[in-house]
Amino acid sequence: MHSKSCLHTRKEGLRVIEERCAVIKTDVPGKKSRALLKKREKYVAFGVGCNIDIFIEEAKGALIKDMDGNVFIDFAAGIGVQNIGHCNDEVVNAINKQLDKYIHPCFHVIMYEPYIALAEKLAELTKGTFKRKVMFANSGAEAVENAIKIARRYTNKPGIISLECAFHGRTYMAMTITSKVKPYKFGFGPFSTDTYKIPTAYCYRCPLGCEYPHCGIACVEKLRSLLKSEMIPEMIGALIVEPVQGEGGFIVQPPEYLKALESICRENDIVLIVDEIQSGFARTGKMFAYQHFELEPDIITMAKSIAAGIPLSAVVGKAEIMDAPSPGQIGGTYGGSPLGCVAGLKVIEVIQKEDLIEKANNLGRIIKNRLLEMKEKYDCIGDVRGLGAMLGVEFVKDRKTKEPYAELVKDVINYAYKRGVIFLSAGIFNNVIRFLPPLVMTEEQANYGMDVLEEALEAYNLR
Ligand SMILES: Cc1ncc(COP(=O)(O)O)c(C=O)c1O
């Protein structure tokens, strides 16, 4: 069985992993990784970014072993893909079982049961006052593209509103409605037309200079006025929002703001698309982050942790809206692959059976408490925020001016990596460290990661 070869079983024999969680035996990158880096430089396009220069051998739970035998604690989870942990035995078995039956008949040619079963599950998990229907695609960006196509077809209105600091993917429409110009958009224009940006409720850096909660959610008033001048509702088909902005800096929107966006959409026949690609599948301590805010999105986009690493994404929406396109207008050769669907079914089962929602809350509490303690000690921490186990810490050079401290983030990530901890950055100014640990990460592993973060900050302080 595949799982027998993974770290989980082996680590019983490696007490040092049990005790320290991370084991660095060589220089990192080690010899094997260095050899592959040379080949990578030769054969892989420069624009394919990479944060850390090791190559993986195997992974299990929250641990990654590289080709040189070093073990790392993973706070990135494949950018929020491994919520249930790397190589969960049940998911691996389900994929293996499916591999023995059929791999790709293409749903548009010959249908298969797992597609229907997962569609039913997702419709159930998101059911509210209306019935939902589902379509599957391959990536997050593709889910966003399809959500927008469907909303436009339904409303017959071309305009799309997105938020500042948003990230929705790298295809043309998804990139257009994304914020960070460098690196995501620079040099790739012209972009899609009929798109509009509105202020985000980034309260730590309020674009309107206000302070939550005494601001009366002035950003909503700003939007209402924009809707009278720049983008009248008759032109607008959809508004897309991440309930917790991911790449933009793990920005948690205040509930009043999200509820106001929902009301504005309802009042003006605008389809509300909630992008749960990074925040979904128990990450924030609810199955989907919008459930914290009692929203009822017209459309939800999902990807990443939906299938534990098998490429799969979903558009889940109000049946009437989802049925707007005619047969053949949406879909694609690989959309909703059997492997993705069986993995997805198992992911949901594991989340429920292992109560990963509760685990996300517990793990999030451990990490957040440590971050808040560090905030008391280190002035370079400007803000600690997040929901459940989707947490971010924003670094500044000065707490008053809030000048972003991107250099520090880079150095801390590099320090942690050398000590066997994988962190990721985020933020419109690259000055946020984001925490997306597999929800099965142990308390010991989480604390080890936080100890290393603190060591790095201490070392920086002593410079
Ligand atoms: C909120 C959000 N939307 C869309 C995407 C794009 O997903 P993909 O990279 O699978 O295209 C991402 C990826 O990070 C994301 O975080």
The ligand as a Gaussian input file, in Angstrom:
#p B3LYP/6-31G(d) Opt

LIG

0 1
 C       -8.925000      33.125000      -3.868000
 C       -8.277000      32.500000      -5.062000
 N       -8.931000      32.484000      -6.233000
 C       -8.389000      31.913000      -7.324000
 C       -7.137000      31.351000      -7.293000
 C       -6.550000      30.710000      -8.525000
 O       -6.454000      29.341000      -8.384000
 P       -5.505000      28.473000      -9.374000
 O       -4.107000      28.836000      -9.019000
 O       -5.857000      27.055000      -9.051000
 O       -5.870000      28.866000     -10.753000
 C       -6.426000      31.344000      -6.099000
 C       -5.070000      30.760000      -6.035000
 O       -4.275000      31.036000      -5.180000
 C       -7.006000      31.937000      -4.951000
 O       -6.355000      31.974000      -3.787000

